[in-house]
């Protein structure tokens, strides 16, 4: 599957590959990239930039919602090759750098390998080089609030999926980026629509559910998850549906 790029708000573009997505926010000629897909999505990332008339040299910064392989796949490449700063929450830095890995274990996935959907997903993510992700080096750290980057992203901590998972609010553009705090689909999810990922994907599933309350109160017209299509509607409605699932 190639990458599809859809404008979801003023200067906000949702780039969606088969198993994960990232967001490109423009302000003039400059771009902020939120997440970068799997390592095997690198050329798709570059094509998504081309489709909005930009290149890697236009990227002012990369913001990571969290440090899983399907979100940091090209972050270190962009930092070292193109000298682009990579931003993450202070509590997420150990995971992003590989000092303290917080992700579903291989043993857990192997116990589920009797499921055809799990087998297919594992095959796909291996082809996307999930096990060979290049962990990030030097990072710019934040805690919450606005960042001085194109698109004026406002960081909203939503821990639970990982220790320092964050969502990104674009209040001036009516868009909320939820990373993996709230998704609308996944290869291992039986239904579509706003939902939490299966519990085994979370460091703390109880905290992940509680963090959704941070999103409920935000004003936006579109919710953009890290997995699945965009949800057109208020975050409060997306949270309501996710918690009811």
N, C-alpha and C positions, 0 to 999 in steps of 0.2 A: 504494500500500500504506500502511495506517495503521501504528501502532506497537503491538507486543505487549509486555506487561510481565509478567514471570514472576519469582516469588520463588525465588532459587536458594540462599539461605542466610538465617540469622537477620538480618532487616533489610537484606538485600541483594537488589536487584531488577534484573534484566537487561531493558533496554528495547531492543527490536530493530526497526529499520526495514528497508527493502528491501535496502540496501547496507551498512549500518553499524549499530553498536549503541553504547550507553552504559550506565552503571551508576549506580543511585541507592542510596546507603547511608544508612540512617536510624539515629538515636540520639535517642530521645525524639521531639520535634517537628522536630529539625534534620536537614538532609540534606547529604551530600557527593555531588557529581556528578563522576563520572569520565568525561571526554570529553563532547562535546556534539553529535556528528553533523555533517552538512553544514549550510551556511547555510539551505538549503531544508527542513531537518528541524526548524526552530525550533518550529513549532506542534506537531509531534509530541513534541518535548522537553517542552513545557508540558503536553501531554495525558498524557504518562507520569507527570509529577508529580501531576497530578490523580487518576490512577488508584491512587496510593498515599496519597491524602488529603493531599497537600502542594501548595504553590505556590512560585513563585520566591522569595517573601519568606522561605521556610524554608531556603533554601540558605545554608550557612555557608561553603562554598568549592567551587571547581571545581579538580579535579586533571587535568592533561593528561598522557596517556601520551606524546604527541608532537605536533608542530605541523603536521600535514597538514590540508588543508581539510576532510576528512571527520571530523575529530576536534575542530577548534577553531571549528566553524561558528557557534556562539552564545556563545563564551567572552567576546569583547569586548562584546557586547550585554549580557550578564549583569553584567560588570564596570562598565560605564558607566551602564547604566540602573538596575540594582538594587544597585550598590555591593558586589558580591560579589568577594572576592579570587580571583585565578586563579593556581594554582601550577603550576610546571613545573621540570624539571631545569635546572640552571645551564647545561649544555652544549646544551640544547635552545632556550634563550631566543632566540638569533639566528634560528633557523628559525621559531619561533612568532611573532616580531615582524616577520618578513619581511626582516631584514637580510642573511640568508644562506639562501636557499631550498634545501632539500634534498628534492626529490621528482622523480618520473619526468618527463622532459622531454616537451613537446608533440611534438617531432620524433620521439622514440621511439615514442609512441603513433600518430603518423601513419604511420610505417613499418609498423605492425601493423594498419592500418585495413582491410585486405583481409579480416580475420576478422570474420564476422558477430557473434560475441560481443563483440568489441572495439567495433564500431560501436554496438551496443545499449547497452553500458556507457557509452561516451562520451556518447551521447545522454541517458542517464539522469543522469549527473553534471553535465552542462551545465544540465539542468532543475533540479538541486539547487543551482545557483549556485556550483559548485566554483571557477570562475574569478573569482568576485567575492567571495571570502571576505574578511572584515574581520580583518586581522591584530591580534594582541593588543598592548596598550599596556603599562602598568605591570604587572609580574609579581612574584609571590612566588617566590623561588628555593629549591630544595632540592638535595641531592646524593644522599643515601640515608637509610634508616632511617625511623622512625615520624614521622608528621605529627600535629599537634594539631588534628585535625578529627574530626567525627562518623564513627564506624565504625573509628577508630584505624587508618587505612591505613599500611602499611609499604612504602616505596618500594624497589624492586629494579631497579637500572640494568641495562638489556638493550640496549645500543647495537648498531647495525648497520643496522637499518631507517632510523634517523636517528642523528645523533651523540649525542643525549641521550635516546633512547627509554627509557622505563621501564615496567616492569610494577608491579602493585600487589598486595601480599599482605595478606590479611585473616585472620591466623592464628587469631584468636578466633572467627571465623565459618566457618572451613574452606573459604575461597574464594580463588582466585587469578585476578586480572584480568591478561591478557597483552597487551592492546592489539594491536599488529600484530607482536609478537615471534613469536607462534604463533597461527594462525587455524584454523578448522575448515571454512571455505568462503569462496568469493569468486566474483563473476560471471565472472572470468577464470581460475578454477581448474578443471581438468577433473574433479577428484574431490572427494568430501567427506571430512571427518575431519581430525584434527590434522595440520597441515602448515605449512611456511613459505610466504609469498607468493612468486610468481614473482620470480626474481632481479632483474629490471629495476625492481621497486618499491623495492629496497633501496639505500641509499647504499653499503653494504659487505656483500655477501651472505655472505662468509666470516665476518665478525664477527657477523653475525646468527645464523648457525648456532652459532658458539661461545657466544654469549650464552644459548642454550637451557640450557647447563649450570648457569646460575644458577637456573633454574626447576626443574630436575630434583630438587634437594635439598629443595625446600619441601614442607611438609605442608599438604595441602588435599584436600577430597573432590570439589570442583567446579572446573573450569577455564572461565573466561569470556573468550572472545576478542573482539576488536574487530569481527571479521567471522565470521559463521556461528553455528550453535547452540552451546549450552554442551556441554562434554565432562564427563560424570560419571565420575570416576575420579581417580587420583593424577596430579599433574604429571609424575612420572617416566614414567608410561605414555604420557601425551600427548607428551612430548618424544621418547620412543622411537619412537612412530609417525611423528612429524613428521620425524625424521632418517632414517627408513627410506624415506620417500617419494621 
